[in-house]
Amino acid sequence: MLRPILMTAFLTGVFCAGFAMFIDWATEMLMQNQVIAISFVSGTLGSLFAQTVLGRWRDKR
């Protein structure tokens, strides 16, 4: 049950990190590792929050 939720959160974080790399390349405002780290954490926590709000933590029997 927990694995699909964490996998979704991880994939969201990876997507956000990749998108942030593109934004960093386009704007060059922050150091690249800062942008990647902030985006990964933000995407992961955002996904976990959304899944919690939507009730995906509940067992669907």
N, C-alpha and C positions, 0 to 999 in steps of 0.2 A: 504493500500500500504506500509506504513512504518513498520507495524508489522512483515511481513515475513522477511524483511531485518534485523530488529533488532533481531529477533529470530535466524536467521542464524548466525549473529555475536555473539550472546550470546552462542549458542551451540559450535561455533568454539572456543570461549574463554574457555568454560568448558572443551572441549577436550584438549586444550593446557595446561590447569591447571593440568588435570589428567596425561598427558604425562610428565609434569614437575615434578610432585610428584614421578613418576617412576625414572626419571633421577636423582632427588635429592636423592632418596633411593640408587641408584647405585653409585653416586659419592660423596655425602655428602660434597659438596663444599660451598653451601650457606645455610642460614637459610631457613627452609621449607616455612614459610610465605612469604619470599621475592621471592622465586622461583615461588610460586603459583600466587602471585600478578603480577609480571612482565610478566609471561606467559599469564595470562588472558588478561591483557591490550594489550599485543602484538598481541595475536590472534584475539581479538575483533577489534582492529584498522586495522589489516591486512585484515580481512574479509570485513570491511567497505570500505577500499581502493579498494580492488579487485572488489567488487560489483559496486563501482562508476566507475572504469575504464571500466568494462564490460558493463556498461549502464543499470544495473538492476533498477536504480532509475527512469527511464523513464516509463511512464504509457503505458502499452501494450494494447491498445484498438483495 
